[in-house]
């Protein structure tokens, strides 16, 4: 089991914080979209601490992804530069 020791300054800082929990999405540009209701509660130009929790892929999903990678690798191994002629058809 993990044992975590907190410094007094961290605990003091933590006591003065407010936490908001909500689902969010990462945009194509790589930004995190915050719900308007949360944005309305935050002051502009305020520094915040962010903790990001993501779902890890299941063992089944990891295995399926590995099979897809292997299949793609094997397919590309059989590709020759001479086959490029067919790319223009």
VENLIN-V41381 format. One record per residue. N is the residue number from 1. RES is the residue in one letter. SS is DSSP state (A for helix, B for strand, O for the rest). PSI is psi in degrees with one decimal (* if undefined). OMEGA is omega in degrees with one decimal (none if undefined). Layout:
BEGIN
N	RES	SS	PSI	OMEGA
N	RES	SS	PSI	OMEGA
END
This chain:
BEGIN
1	X	O	142.1	-180.0
2	X	O	140.1	173.0
3	X	O	124.6	-177.4
4	X	O	129.7	175.8
5	X	O	129.2	-179.7
6	X	O	139.7	175.2
7	X	O	158.2	179.2
8	X	A	-38.4	-179.1
9	X	A	-37.9	178.0
10	X	A	-45.1	179.8
11	X	A	-37.6	178.1
12	X	A	-43.2	178.9
13	X	A	-41.9	-179.7
14	X	A	-37.6	-179.5
15	X	A	-23.4	-178.4
16	X	O	17.9	-178.3
17	X	O	154.2	175.0
18	X	O	139.5	-178.8
19	X	O	141.4	174.9
20	X	O	134.1	177.3
21	X	O	130.0	-178.9
22	X	O	153.3	174.2
23	X	O	147.2	179.6
24	X	O	163.5	178.5
25	X	O	151.7	173.0
26	X	B	127.0	-179.4
27	X	O	170.4	177.4
28	X	O	-31.5	180.0
29	X	O	-6.6	179.2
30	X	O	15.5	178.6
31	X	O	152.0	175.6
32	X	B	125.0	177.7
33	X	O	122.5	177.1
34	X	O	138.8	177.6
35	X	O	145.3	-179.8
36	X	A	-38.5	-178.1
37	X	A	-32.1	177.1
38	X	A	-44.9	-179.5
39	X	A	-34.6	-179.9
40	X	O	-22.5	-177.8
41	X	O	-4.4	-178.1
42	X	O	138.6	177.5
43	X	O	143.5	176.5
44	X	O	151.3	178.7
45	X	O	26.1	-179.8
46	X	O	134.7	175.4
47	X	O	138.0	-179.9
48	X	O	158.0	172.1
49	X	O	138.3	-175.9
50	X	O	131.3	171.7
51	X	O	124.6	-178.3
52	X	O	123.5	177.2
53	X	O	127.0	178.9
54	X	O	151.4	176.2
55	X	O	130.5	175.1
56	X	O	144.6	177.1
57	X	O	145.7	178.0
58	X	O	166.9	178.4
59	X	A	-38.7	178.9
60	X	A	-43.0	179.5
61	X	A	-38.8	178.3
62	X	A	-41.1	179.5
63	X	A	-42.1	179.2
64	X	A	-41.9	178.6
65	X	A	-38.5	178.6
66	X	A	-41.1	178.2
67	X	A	-40.0	178.9
68	X	A	-41.6	177.8
69	X	A	-45.2	179.8
70	X	A	-44.6	-179.9
71	X	A	-42.8	179.6
72	X	A	-42.6	178.8
73	X	A	-44.5	-178.5
74	X	A	-39.1	178.6
75	X	A	-44.4	-177.6
76	X	A	-25.0	176.6
77	X	A	-32.5	-179.4
78	X	O	-3.9	-178.5
79	X	O	133.9	179.3
80	X	O	157.1	176.1
81	X	A	-27.0	177.4
82	X	A	-23.4	179.8
83	X	A	-11.3	-177.8
84	X	A	-24.6	178.4
85	X	A	-31.1	-178.2
86	X	A	-15.3	179.6
87	X	A	-20.6	-176.7
88	X	A	-3.0	-178.3
89	X	O	*	none
END
